[in-house]
Amino acid sequence: MTVEQQAARGRAGGARRRRSRRDEILDIAVGLFAARGYHGVSMDDIGAAAGVTGPALYHHFAGKEAMLAAALIPVSEGLLDGGRERAAGHPDDARGALESLIDFHVEFALAHPAVIALHLHELDRLPEEPRRTIRRLQRLYVEEWVTVLTALHPGLPAGAARVLAHAAFGLMNSTPFLGGEVDRERRAELLRGATLAALLAPTGSGS
């Protein structure tokens, strides 16, 4: 069974049942990976933090690669599904679709800073198959933003819209680096406002 299949099996039925021990272990692993880096964490470290012995830990995951895939693949799927839903909710209102996409992504980034950190720094640790799956999902998610941005800015080439989308992600995905001196609600407000202002700015293409 591939790492990707292991991740998929772990997801099956998870959304409809209460939080499992596997989910708890995965959250601990994600936190350790984000704090120390993928190579700075061993299976023994994860087991010790989770209070799980070696054999019991391997009952849930084949190894660190399986944990990383189980953390990142569902997130990429969720972003794509959510992005499509938000964009589809405003079929004739590009500004409304953009604001909805921004709200969605900012809430995700604030709720999951450790996962954002893994995406930014550890994706290349995965084997080729799950890494390609995640990259494909990411590209599809970007295209949801490109569609909205090209509708919002008539004449804007798709390539330029991708530049804007990635710039917006850079703003919103800054959550792993934000301190706690500003409360969550205010952080969300600032991130939403900065991202919207950046994406509404004239592009020099007649918008």
ZAPA-513689 format. One record per residue: x, y, z of N, C-alpha, C, O, CB in turn. Coordinates in steps of 0.05 Angstrom, whole numbers, plus 5000, padded with zeros to 4 digits. Glycine has a CB too. Example, Ala and Ser with C-alpha at 12.3 -4.5 7.8 and 13.67 -1.06 7.14 Angstrom:
<kemars>
526448865156524649105156526449345156528549345169522649115181 525749555142527349795143525850015157526850235161528249885114 
</kemars>
This chain:
<kemars>
501749765000500050005000501850255000503750275016498150005025 501150444982502750684981502150875004500150845018502150834954 503951075008503451275029500851415024499351465043505851475029 500251484999497751624992495351454999493351555010497751694962 495451194993493251015000492850995030490650975040493650734988 495150995045494950985074493551235084491851225102497750955087 494151465072492851715081489951705074488251785091494151955067 489251595051486451585043484851395062482651455070486151495014 486051175069484750985087484251115114482151075126486350735090 486151275123485751405149483551615148482251665168488351535157 483051735124480951935122478251805121476251935129481452105098 478051555111475451435106473751425131474451305151475751155094 471451555130469551545152470251735174468651765193469351275163 472551865173473452035195471652275200471252355223476152125191 470552385178468952625181466352575196465252765207468352735154 465552325197462852275209463052145237461052075249461352085191 465452115246465751995273467252185291468552375282467051715272 467152125317468552295335471552265332472552085319467752225364 473052455343475952465340477152205350476552115372477052705356 478952095335480151835341482851865354484052085353480351655316 483951655365486651655375488651715353490651845357487351395390 488051615329489751665306489951955300492052065295488751505282 487652095301487552385296489252535317490652725310484752485296 489052445342490552575363493552545359495052735362489752465391 494452305351497252255346498152425322500352535323497751955340 496552435302497252595278497652885285499553015276495152565256 495852995302496153275310498753325325500153525321493753365328 499453135342501953155357504353145338506253305341502252925378 504252965318506452945299506653205283508853295278505952705280 504453315274504453565259505753785275507353935265501653645250 504953805300506154015317509153985320510654175320504854005344 510053735323512953685326514453745300516553865300513453395335 513253655278514553705252514854005247516854105238512853585229 512654155254512754445249514754585267516054775259509954565254 515054485292516854615311519754545307521554715309516054535339 520254285300523054195298524054135270526454095266523353955315 522254125251522954035224522553735222522853585242525854115218 521953645198521453355193523753185203523252975216520853305164 526153255195528453085202529253115231530852955241530853165185 528153315245528753345273527053185292527253205316528653635280 525153035280523252885296523452585289523352515265520352985292 523552415309523552125304520852005312519252135325525851985320 520451765303517951625311517951585342515851605354517851345297 520251545354520451525383519551785396518151785417523251455392 520352015384519552275395516452305395515252395414520852505379 515352225372512452245369511052055389509052135402511552175340 512051815391510851625410510951725438509051695454512151355407 513251835446513551935473511652165478510452185500516452025478 511452355459509652585463506752495464505152615478510052785441 506052285450503252185449502751985471500451905474502652065422 504751895485504451685505503751415493502151265504502251765524 504951355470504451115455507050965452509051075445503051175428 507050705456509350545452509850495422508050535406509150275466 512250405415512950365387510950195371509950285351515650245385 510449955380508549785365505849905361504549875340508349515378 504850035382502150165380502250395360500250435346501250255408 504350545360504650765341504550665312503250785295507250925346 506050455307506150345280503550205272503050155248508450145277 501850155291499150055285497550265270495850205254497649965310 498050525277496550745265497950845239496550925220496350975285 500550855239502050975216504450795210505850695228502951265222 505050765184507350605176509950745181512050625183507150545146 509851015184512251165189511751465186509451545184514551085170 513951615187513651905186512452005159510852185158516252045191 513251865138512251945111509151925111507752095100513451785089 508251695122505251655123503951875139501751965132504651375134 505151955161504052175177503952435162501952575163505652205203 506152495148506152745133504052745111502752945107508952795121 503852525097501852505076499052525088497252655076502052235061 498552395110495952405123495252685133492852755135495852215146 497252845138496753125147496253305123494553475124499053225163 497753275101497753465079495653405057494553595046500353475068 495253155051493353095029490553185035489353325019493452795023 489453115059486653205065486453505066484353615058485753095091 488553645075488453935076488254055047486654235043490954045090 489853945029489754045001486953984989485954154974491953914985 485853754995483253694985481153874997479353974983482453404991 481353935022479454115036479554395025477554525022479954115065 482054495020482254765008480954774981479554964975485254845007 481454574964480254574938477254564939475854714926481354344921 476154384955473254354958472054614968470054714958472554124976 473354734989472254985000472455214981470655374979473755045026 474755224966475055444947472955424925471855634917477855434935 472455184915470455154894467755234904466155364890470454864884 467155154928464455224940464155524943462055634937464155084967 466255654953466155944957465856094931464256284928468556044973 467456014911467256144885464556104871463456284860469556054867 463555854873460955794861458655934874456555974862460455494862 459056024899456956164913456456444903454456574911457556174942 458256544886457956824875458356814845460356934836459957024889 456656684830457256644802457356894785458656904765455156464790 455957104794455857354778456957584794456357814787452957414770 458557534813459657744831462557684837463157554857457957774857 464357774820467157714824468257824850469857694864468857814801 467358064858468258184883467358014907468857964925467258474886 464857934906463757764927465157494929465757404951460857724924 465757384906467157124905469957154917470856984933467357014877 471357374910474057424921473957454951475557344965475257674908 472057614961471857654990471357395005472357345026469657864997 469657224992468956965005471456785005471956645024466656834990 472956784983475356624982477356715003478656555016476656634954 477656975006479557085025478657005054480256915070479757385023 476157035060475056965086475656675092476656595114472057015088 475156505072475556215075478556155081479156005099474656065050 480356265065483156195068484356315094485956185107484756295044 483556555101484556675125483656505150485356465168483556965128 481156415150480256255172481855995174482555905195477256195170 482355875151483955625150486755685161487755535178484055515122 488055895151490755945159491056005188493055935201491856175142 489056145200489156205228488655955245489755925267487156415235 486955775235486355535250488555315248488655145266483755415240 490155325227492055115223494855215216495955145195491154935200 496055375233498755485227500855265225502755295208499555685247 500655055240502654845239502554705212504654635201502254635262 500154655202499854525176500854715154502154615135496954455170 500354975156501555165137504555145137505755135116500655455144 505755125160508655105162509654855149511754855135509555105192 508254635152509054385138508854415108510754325094507254155147 506754535098506554575069508854745059509954695038503854715062 509654945074511755135065514455005066516155055048511755375082 514954835085517754745090518254445087520554365083518554815117 516154285088516653995089515453835066515653585066515653885115 514153955048512753805027514653635011513953415003511253995008 517053735006518953574990520053335004521453174992521353754982 519353295029520153045043518452805035519252575040519853085074 516252855022514452635014515552494990516952614973511652745009 514852234986515452094961514052224938512252394942514751794963 514852154914513852294890510852274887509552474880515252174865 509652044892506852004886505052194903503452334891506051724892 505252194929503552374945504252664940502552844942503652314974 506852714935507652994930506353104905505453324904510753014928 506352934884505053014859502053054863500853244851505452804837 500752894879497952924885497453194898495553334891496952694903 499053264918498653514932499153754913497653944914500553534956 501253734897501753954878499453984859498754214852504353894862 498253764850496053784831493653924845492354094833495253514820 493053844869490853964884491354264888489554424886490453824911 493854334894494554614898494154774873493155004874497454634908 494954664850494654804825491654854819490955064810495954644801 490054654824487154684819486054894838484255054829485754414824 486954914862486055114881486855394871485255584872487155064909 489255424862490155674850488355764827487755994825493155654841 487555564811485955634787483255744795482055904780485555394770 482155664819479655784828480056084833478356244826478755654854 482356164844482956444848483456584822482656814818485456474866 484856454803485456574778482856644763482556854751487156394760 480856454764478356504750476956754762475856914747476556264753 476956784788475757014800477257264794476057474788475556974831 479857254795481457494791481257594762481257834757484357444798 481157414743480957504715478157614709477857774691481557264696 476157514724473457634722473357914735472058094725471357454734 474857944756474858194771476458414756475758644757476058154799 478558324742480358514728480258444698481958294689483258494739 478358544683478158484655480858544640481958754644475858634642 481658354624484158394609486658294623488758284612484558684603 486358204648488658104663489357824653487557644654488058094694 491757774643492457514634492457314657492957384680495257514621 491957054651491856854671494456824686494556784710491056584659 496756854672499356834685499657054706500757004727501556854664 498857294699499057514719497157464742497857534765498357784705 494857354737492957294759494157084778493657094802490257194748 495756894767497056694784499156824802499456754825498356474767 500557024791502457174808500957304831501957294854503957384791 498757434825497157564847496157364867496257414891494857714835 495257134857494156934876496356834895495956814919493056694860 498756774884500956684901501856904920502656844943503256584884 501757144911502457364930500457384953501157434976502457634914 497857334946495857334967496257114986495957145011493057314954 496956874976497556654994499856715013499856635036498156394978 501856865002504056945019503157105043504157075065506157095003 501357295038500157455060498657275080499157285104498357665049 496757125069495056975087496456745101495756675124492656865071 498456625088499856395100502156485118503956325125500956225078 502056735127504056835146503456755174504956815192504357135144 501256615179500356565206502356405223502356455248497756405205 504056225212505956095230507956285242509356215262507455875215 508256525231510356705239509256935256510757115264511756815215 506656945261505357165275505457105305504956885314502457205266 506157305320506157275349503357305361501457345346508057485362 503257295387500657305400499857575411497957605427500557105422 501357785403500858045414498258165403497158365414503158235409 497258065381494758155369492757925371493457695363495158245339 490357975380488457755384487557645357487857765336486057845401 486357405358485657265334483757415316484157425291484456995341 481757535327479757685311481057915296480557965273477557795329 482858055310484258285297486158185276486458305255485758455319 487557955281489357845261487757775236488657825213490757585272 485457655240483757585217482957835201483057835176481257425226 482158035216481358285203483658405187483258495164480358495224 486058415198488358525185489158365160489758475139490758545204 489158105162489857935140487857955117488557975094490057635149 485257965124483157995104483458265090483358275065480357965116 483858475105484058735094486458775076486258885054484058945115 488758675085491158695069490958535043491858635022493658605085 489858295045489658135021487658245001488258254977488857845028 485458335011483458454993484558704979484158744955480858525008 485858874995486959124983489059054961489059184940488259295005 490658854966492658784947491458684921492358744899494558564958 489358524923488058404900486158584885485458544862486658154908 485258794899483458994886485059224872483959374857481559104906 487659234878489259454868489359444837489259224826492059444879 489459674824489559674794491959504785494159514797489759964783 491659364764493759184754495159294729496959164718492558914747 494259524719495459634695494459504670495659534648498359604697 492259354672491159204649488359304642486859154629491158904654 487759544650485059654644483059594666480759654662484159544619 483959474688482059414710481559654727480059644746483059174727 
</kemars>
